[in-house]
Amino acid sequence: MAGGKFTLVLVLMAALLFCGLAVLLRSMESRAVAGAALDDQLAAGKIRPLADVIEAVRQAKLVTVEIDTRVIAETADSSWRGDVSARVEAPVRLLYGTDLSRLDVDSLAFSPVSRAYLVRIPPPERIATEVCGSDEDFDVQVGWLRLRSRAGEYHLGLARRHLYERAREMTLSPADAQRVREITREQVEAIVRRIVGERAAVQVMYQQEWGP
């Protein structure tokens, strides 16, 4: 009797193991078939309609990149009463964006040779400048006959106003400009892959890199 129960337990364990292996193999087979199907589609040029893809890309609307830096403004004046100067420095955040909502069907192509989606986007542009005035550092120097409460505060106010002007006039260093372009490119590539499939090759180019 004990031997029969032991045999029954072994049979049940074997059945459970078989079922588990069957489920695992079926899952692996499904993934392999899906990957092969995508490869077959790409090889045969049977891809998702480009109009559908570009419409889905448009839904992402705006891709943004932030650059954190600092801005400085200074003012000064000299007279027989002595010199006065003010210097203000504050963090500034520059926000760059690429508007995907304006892409048209001609902005997307599929290359059977490289088996890649080619996406043409406008270069990122400055869309916002944020000066963190609450974190500013300032220094005021006044001459021997100058009053800090008048001349000093006046020039400090001028420097603060100039601070925002300087921030709006700032241009990116070549390294930061390249970083903005590369991050934007990577973000758009990720968006397109989520739409067409992670196994698909995607190449993002800027409009001036793709010709008219």
Buried (B, 14 or more C-beta within 10 A) or exposed (E): EEEEEEEEEEEEEEEEEEEEEEEEEEEEEEEEEEEEEBEEBBEEEEBBEBEEBBBBBBEBEEBBBEBEEBBBBBBEBEEEBBBBBBBBBBBBBBBBBBBBEEBEEEBBBBEEEEBBBBBBBBBBEBEEBEBEEEEBEBEBBBBEEBEEEEBBBBBBEBBBEBBBEBBEEBEBEEEBBEBBBEBBBEBBBBBBBEBBBEEBBBBBBBEEEBEE
